[in-house]
Amino acid sequence: MRGLRLKEPPLIINPKLAALIGLNEAIILQQIHYWIENNRLKNTNFKDCFYWTYNSFESWQEQFPFWNVRTIRRIIDKLRQKELVIVGNYNQMKIDRTLWYRLDYGKIESLLEGQKVKLS
């Protein structure tokens, strides 16, 4: 196994969440959580009482090289429709259309605890 290279950080998913909302959705949701938590620890990107992360779809693809931009956009749209991911725009320049993301942790927790949650 000398040729095996596992130096890249792995993607982590919650199996129960993947069963509830789909594997692809759980992967992206977990990655958004990772970056939000990173920002919380650095005390950065705190807007309107929440920590956020931001990325273009092309930048997300660098983190998910196994998906194309269209697939990533579709997955994020599904998470937005389910209201698990909230999108904002806190860019300084109006022309910058990079999206900012936060999670509805209350809805996610309710879902994981088996409570009835309306997923649009």
N, C-alpha and C positions, 0 to 999 in steps of 0.2 A: 504494500500500500504506500510505498514511498512516493509515487507519482500523484497521489491524491492531495489536492490542495484545498484546504478548508479554512483559508485565512480570511475570507470575506465574512462579515457578520451575517448570521442566518436570519431569515424572516421567521417570526414567531407568530403562531395563530392560536386562538382559543378554539378547541374542537367543538365545544357546545355551541359557540357563536357561529361557527362555520356551518353546523347542521341547521341552525335556525335561519340564517340569512344568506348562506351560500359561501363556498370556499373563497372565491375571488373577492367577494365583498368583505369577508373577514380578514383577508390578507391586507387589503388597502386600509380598512378601518384600524387594524393593529398598527400599521405603519404611521398613520396619521397620529394615533395615540403616542407612539414612540417620539415623534417630533414635538408634539405638544408638551409631553413630559420633559423633554430636553429643554424646551423654552421655559418651562416652569422652573426648572432647576437653575437656569441662567437668569431668571427673572426678566425675560425679554418677550416681545410680541404680546403684551398684556393690553387688551383693548376691550372696552365695554364690560369689564368685570370677568373676562375670560382670557385664557391663554389660547393663542392661535398658532398655526403654522401656515406657510404659503408655498406654493409651487406652481409652475406652469405644467401643462400636461407633458411637454417634452422633458421637463426635469423629473417628473414622476417616472417617465419611461426609463431614465437612467437607473432608477432604483428597482424597476421591474422590467429588465431587458427581455423577458420572455413574453411580454405583451406589447402590442403596438399602441400608438396614441389613441386610436379610435376605441379600442377595447378598454383602456383606462378611463376614457371619458364616459363610456357607457356604464362602467362599474360605479364610478363616482356619481353619475346621474341616478342610478338605482339607490345608492345610499342617501342621496338628497331626497328622493321621492319618499323613502321610508322615514325621513326626518331623523336619521341617525347621525348624519353629517350636516352641519350648518355651514353655509358659505357666506363670506363677507368680502368687502373690498376696503382695505386700509392703506392702499398705495398712495404715496405722496403725489405722484403725477397722474392726472386724470386719464392720460393716454395708456397708462400701464393697466392691462386687463388681467394681470396675474390674480388668481383667486386665493383667498385666505380660508382656512378650514378650522373648524372646531367640532367637537363631538357633543352629542346630547347624552351625557353620561347617565342621567336619570333614566332615559328610555332604554339604554343599553343594559343597565343593571336590572331594570324591571323585566326585560326580555330574558336575561340569563337566570333570573329567579323564577321563571315560569309564570310570571303574571301576564295577564292578557294585555297586550300592547297593540294599539292600532298601527299597523305598518301600511302606509298609503300605497 
